Structures are given as structure tokens and as C-alpha cells.
């Protein structure tokens, strides 16, 4: 009976209720969306690199080192000498060592020069290894392995020829068009920056830069000569190195030894600790977005409360009839609160459905542009807390119009206030 009265009351004020419902849906969707994307982004960043004990590079800043070596954001301020890499590879506690040389690009995608050890030891997520979806890893200097997003976006297949560009600009006039690379392999999707990267050998990096001086190409020999001479060549400097240790107990000992290296200024960082530091820097931004979202929700709930208060005079006849039929003040009190909860529950359901549909539409774009794989399951433990907060706030605010109706029904009885 009460539910039927509630539905008829809501339908009688359908246009006002629809506007209130629309405002609530957008605000709740905003809160859930911000929290979900924040959690998914943090998880994606955390899953980018695993099973790597140290990242080594020239001394600058730990966050900068992590960003350019793992996430391919920014550039190194200085490089590491090749003989330093060779000495570190001989360290008694080093199990494997992956050299990384950056500086080139292909249509906006970073080129990473490394060795075959990268595909053998690099791990992401829960210690998942990279997998070749098509073809094989590079063997010859002018072979290239593409990340899944690069191959999909550019439409490359095995055997395709690509031209690398000098520098990392999206559009570059300085291209290595005298030394085209052949696609030898395409990696399986990982949901990490690996998908948006292009991988070549250190010999390939050295080959395309042998005739370059101060950013200018001065040809001295043909690419076929380079192919024969540079099979085992390597660049003189590296951008960074990924280190795997034989024993995790030696982690901080090896880190201190690298940081105290005397031949050149080096920095060794623990990826997990630097990620934690990065998120600490982002805390204020996260809090700001959350506060803004909650302010929007609060404004929508206050708007709903104001709408109910404004409509009380118009509904005085309705309440008088209910009183005549035997409804007590408590009944009217719970009726107003039930209306508020009904509208909020409908808004929550619609917000979840709309957010899921929006993420489903944006997922390919987020994966292609930002490399973010956003889950469509928007409901987690934190989200339930947010929704509980919305309902509790709505209940508290609904007490105001409900109490007004309760007091009027006690004083007015069957009389109508004109």
C-alpha cells in the first residue's frame, strides 16, 4: 500500500523528480568514476614492473629514473657508460642485468634498445613474463619487435619495414631512412607501457647512429656495411639498467654499493619504494578530485531536499487526505524518507549502469592512447562505502522535509493552510 502511494506521488511530480534524478545520477557517477579510475590507474602503474630488484641510472631523481626507464615518460638527464654496465654485470650478487638505451621514436612511440634478456627477464603484474604473439625476438641488428598497441594502431604485420626517427617528437624531420628495420615479432598485450613501445637491439641502435654527429646525419658507409660490422656492436652509453639479484637479502647492500660507485655518479632505486613515493606526491591531487566529486553529490542532495521542501505546500491537500484516511504523522514522516531513498536507489542503479557503459565505450581509446586497461567491474569494497555514504547523507537530509511534514500534520490535522 505504501509503495503504491509512493509511486503515485513520484509520478505525480515526475518532471521535478526526473531533474533531481538526473542530477543525482551524474554526481554519483562522477564519484564512482573518479574512485574507480584512480584505483585502476594505481593498479596499472603497480603492475607495470615486477620481479625487478633495482633500477640503475645516472644520478638525478628516483621518480624521474622510474618514469623514463619503465613508463617511458621524460628523458634521462645523463647516461651511464658502457663499461659501468660491464662491471655491474660481473657483480657477485647480480643474477641478470638488462641494459636500456632510449632516445629514438617511431610515430610517437618510444624506441627501446636492449638485449634478448629483456624478453627473458622482464615481468609485469604477478611476475608474468612477456610473450611473443607473432614471429620471434630480434636477432639481426635491423630487426624490430613491436608492442601490441603499436602493431594494432599502425597496422603492422611480420615482415613489414619501418623507419625510426631521431628524437622522441611525434613528428620528426630527422629520420633514419637510410636504415629501415624489419618487424620480426609482435608482443602479446600486457596493459603496460611495453604495448606502446618499439624494441630493437643495442647493435641496431649503434648502427643507425654511427653516422650521426650532434643530431646531424653525415653518411660515411652503407647500411649493408653496417649490417656486417655491427652485429655485436653496442652504444657507448646507456639510459638505464634493470637489475635482478640472486638474493633479495642483498638488495640494500647492492643498492648502497651502486650509489657509492666512484667512477661515475650512479643511482640505484627500488621500484616499489619509488612507486609509493610517487603516489604520496599524488595524494593531494586525489584528495582534491574526491572532494570536488563529493561537493557535487552534496549539491545534488541539497537540491533534492530543497525541491521536497518547496513542494510541501503544494502537497498539503495530499497530506490532509492521508490524515483523513487514518495516516498518522509518523506514516507521513516515513513516506517522505521513503521517497528520498527510492530516488537515491534508482539514481545509484542508473549511475552504475551508465558508468559501466561509458567505460566500455572508452576502453579501446584508453588502452590505445594511454595504455590503461580499465576493468568494467566498477563495484569494489571502496565503492560500496561511497554508496553507503550517499545513502546515509540522503537519509540525514531527508529528515528536514520529513520533520516539517510531521510537525504540520500534528498542528494542522485536516485543515488546509492557504
KARA-V51193 format. One record per pair of residues at least 12 apart in sequence whose C-alpha atoms are under 7 Angstrom apart, sorted by the first residue. I is the first residue (numbers start at 1). J is the second residue. If there is no record, write none. Layout:
# KARA-V51193
I;J, I;J
This chain:
# KARA-V51193
6;339, 20;304, 21;343, 21;347, 23;300, 24;297, 24;300, 24;347, 25;347, 25;348, 25;350, 25;351, 26;351, 27;293, 27;296, 27;297, 28;297, 28;348, 28;351, 29;351, 29;352, 29;355, 30;293, 31;293, 31;294, 32;383, 33;355, 36;378, 40;374, 44;372, 47;124, 47;125, 48;124, 48;125, 48;192, 49;123, 49;124, 49;125, 50;123, 50;124, 50;125, 50;126, 50;127, 51;123, 51;127, 52;242, 52;243, 52;244, 53;243, 53;244, 53;245, 53;270, 54;242, 54;243, 54;244, 54;268, 54;269, 54;270, 54;271, 55;241, 55;242, 55;243, 55;268, 55;269, 55;270, 55;271, 56;240, 56;241, 56;242, 56;266, 56;267, 56;268, 56;269, 57;80, 57;239, 57;240, 57;241, 57;266, 57;267, 57;268, 58;78, 58;79, 58;80, 58;265, 58;266, 58;267, 59;265, 59;266, 59;267, 60;77, 62;269, 62;274, 63;274, 63;278, 69;240, 71;193, 72;110, 76;239, 79;237, 79;238, 79;239, 80;237, 80;238, 80;239, 80;240, 81;236, 81;237, 81;238, 82;236, 82;237, 82;238, 93;245, 93;246, 93;247, 94;243, 94;244, 94;245, 94;246, 95;244, 95;245, 95;246, 96;243, 96;244, 96;245, 97;241, 97;242, 97;243, 97;244, 98;114, 98;115, 98;117, 98;118, 98;241, 98;242, 98;243, 99;114, 99;115, 99;238, 99;240, 99;241, 99;242, 100;112, 100;113, 100;114, 100;238, 100;239, 100;240, 100;241, 101;113, 101;114, 101;238, 101;239, 101;240, 102;239, 103;167, 103;168, 104;164, 104;165, 104;166, 104;167, 104;168, 105;164, 105;165, 105;166, 105;167, 105;168, 106;164, 106;165, 107;170, 107;171, 108;168, 108;169, 108;170, 109;196, 109;197, 109;198, 110;168, 110;197, 110;198, 111;197, 111;198, 111;199, 112;197, 112;198, 112;199, 112;200, 113;199, 113;200, 113;201, 113;202, 113;205, 114;200, 114;201, 114;202, 115;201, 115;202, 131;187, 131;188, 132;185, 132;186, 132;187, 132;188, 133;186, 133;187, 133;188, 134;185, 134;186, 134;187, 135;158, 135;184, 135;185, 135;186, 136;184, 136;185, 137;184, 137;185, 138;184, 138;200, 138;201, 140;231, 141;201, 141;203, 141;204, 141;227, 141;231, 142;181, 142;182, 142;204, 143;181, 143;182, 143;183, 143;184, 143;200, 144;181, 144;182, 144;183, 144;184, 144;185, 144;199, 144;200, 145;183, 145;184, 145;185, 145;186, 145;198, 145;199, 145;200, 146;185, 146;186, 146;187, 146;197, 146;198, 146;199, 147;186, 147;187, 147;194, 147;195, 147;196, 147;197, 147;198, 148;186, 148;187, 148;188, 148;189, 148;195, 149;195, 149;196, 149;368, 150;195, 150;196, 150;197, 158;183, 158;184, 158;185, 159;182, 159;183, 159;184, 160;182, 160;183, 161;180, 161;181, 161;182, 161;183, 162;180, 162;181, 162;182, 163;175, 163;176, 163;177, 163;180, 163;181, 164;176, 176;208, 178;223, 179;208, 179;223, 191;371, 191;372, 191;373, 192;371, 193;371, 202;234, 202;235, 203;230, 203;231, 203;232, 203;233, 203;234, 205;235, 206;233, 206;234, 206;235, 207;226, 207;230, 255;268, 301;394, 305;397, 305;398, 305;401, 308;401, 309;401, 316;416, 317;416, 320;413, 320;414, 323;414, 324;414, 329;406, 329;409, 329;410, 330;406, 332;405, 332;406, 333;402, 333;403, 333;405, 333;406, 336;402, 337;395, 337;398, 337;399, 337;402, 340;394, 340;398, 344;391, 356;376, 356;378, 359;376, 360;376
